[in-house]
Amino acid sequence: MSLALMHAQKNLGNTKDNPSVGCVITKKNNLISVGNTSFNGRPHAEDNAIKFSTGSLRNSEIYISLEPCSHYGKTPPCVNLITKNKINKVFFSIKDPDSRSYNKSIKLLKNKGIYVNYGLLNKKANIFYRSYLKAKKSKMPFVTYKLAVSKDYYIVNKKDKYITNQYSRGRAHLMRHNHDCIITSSKSIITDNSKLTCRVHGLEHRSPTRIIFDKKLRIPISSNVYKDANKFNTIVFYNKANNKIKILKKLKVKLIKMPIDYKKNIDLEKALIKVKNLGYSRVLLECGVDMGESFFNNNLIDDFKLFVSKKNLGKNGKNNVSKFVKNITKRRKIYKEKVNLLGDELFSCRLK
Ligand SMILES: NC(=O)c1ccc[n+]([C@@H]2O[C@H](COP(=O)([O-])OP(=O)(O)OC[C@H]3O[C@@H](n4cnc5c(N)ncnc54)[C@H](OP(=O)(O)O)[C@@H]3O)[C@@H](O)[C@H]2O)c1
């Protein structure tokens, strides 16, 4: 099951409405096959693992990170694939909250004489599926706020564009791959001219959609995010139109007019509902602390990820966030992740 959960991680953020599932098939204590949900959510993990296996699956065992589906959607139910292939033991970790499948597989499989056991590593799976569980019951997407700071808690380096080392940055790019959209602010784009793509070798084409909050359409047309908007989905939430609209549309930037709140900022709650309605359920928030704090104060952040450099910036540092981080950690415990970043450190905090 642990291996199944590892495989589930592979396409997290890339399976549209479907959960990202991992699956392992064994027979006589040998590993026969593994599979995970394909890009865009189909074929399902079970289907892939069954297809990848070469010999007969009669009397084999299948381990799935989530309850197998039992309804006819765009593909036939995985429960049928299991019975058709004469697999005789099914282990899954947690039940699928999707009402079309919830709790249904157990009876169907048992009626065919198949042994069913669920709950294995359910604590781990419940954490892994937090965004999927939220997607099924909330109108809001799951939001992870990612921030990089120097050892003395500055988020801007006046001398260099980077704060953390290349290993932290690589990890941050991998995080992008595991989300279906990035949200950032006009100010961060104007100052950094960032591309916000996933630049991990082999995963470039899996870059998430970029959603930029730019109330007055201040971002220059020559910015990197607009240069490749024909290749990577780019959406701008704005409130006040100007003559850039026509050019942006030509560049294939999608523009969505959003209401403002009492502070005259883009209304964050309404914006997130819109993001979910557009089909995104895993948001990576990559902005400075002005907008980040608004998300936090409105209780809109699910997870906080903090990369901490091993270096101080001293007088080369700008925008100190130690107060903000303290506010977060006052609410919830922050823990160090077991990942080797060669000097830098990654901390995580579950806010919901
Ligand atoms: N180290 C890091 O991890 C990291 C990450 C990102 C950015 N940065 C750095 O952070 C600096 C910018 O940080 P910042 O804190 O000054 O700005 P910020 O938080 O990135 O952006 C502030 C802007 O966000 C927009 N916004 C939209 N809705 C908002 C809301 N409800 N509440 C607040 N703002 C809202 C506003 O611009 P509009 O009025 O145009 O909508 C506002 O001016 C940049 O220099 C960038 O390099 C560092």
The ligand as an ORCA input file, in Angstrom:
! r2SCAN-3c Opt
* xyz 0 1
  N      10.439     34.799     -1.589
  C       9.280     34.416     -2.062
  O       8.856     33.266     -1.865
  C       8.469     35.365     -2.889
  C       7.312     34.895     -3.537
  C       6.569     35.801     -4.293
  C       6.977     37.116     -4.360
  N       8.104     37.527     -3.737
  C       8.541     38.918     -3.748
  O       7.602     39.640     -3.009
  C       7.561     40.984     -3.485
  C       6.130     41.414     -3.535
  O       5.534     41.169     -2.290
  P       4.418     42.112     -1.714
  O       4.038     41.542     -0.411
  O       4.900     43.511     -1.775
  O       3.253     42.002     -2.805
  P       2.318     40.771     -3.240
  O       1.703     40.169     -2.064
  O       3.037     39.856     -4.157
  O       1.239     41.502     -4.131
  C       0.450     42.541     -3.640
  C      -0.558     42.861     -4.722
  O      -1.455     41.787     -4.858
  C      -2.640     42.250     -5.422
  N      -3.812     41.751     -4.709
  C      -4.930     41.243     -5.282
  N      -5.831     40.890     -4.381
  C      -5.290     41.174     -3.182
  C      -5.796     41.067     -1.861
  N      -7.023     40.608     -1.616
  N      -5.013     41.472     -0.862
  C      -3.784     41.948     -1.104
  N      -3.268     42.098     -2.337
  C      -4.027     41.726     -3.370
  C      -2.590     43.780     -5.367
  O      -2.264     44.199     -6.692
  P      -3.418     44.653     -7.718
  O      -4.051     45.817     -7.082
  O      -2.706     44.940     -8.967
  O      -4.370     43.514     -7.899
  C      -1.415     44.036     -4.446
  O      -0.736     45.218     -4.747
  C       8.217     40.990     -4.827
  O       9.419     41.749     -4.735
  C       8.548     39.541     -5.117
  O       9.816     39.432     -5.668
  C       8.856     36.664     -2.981
*
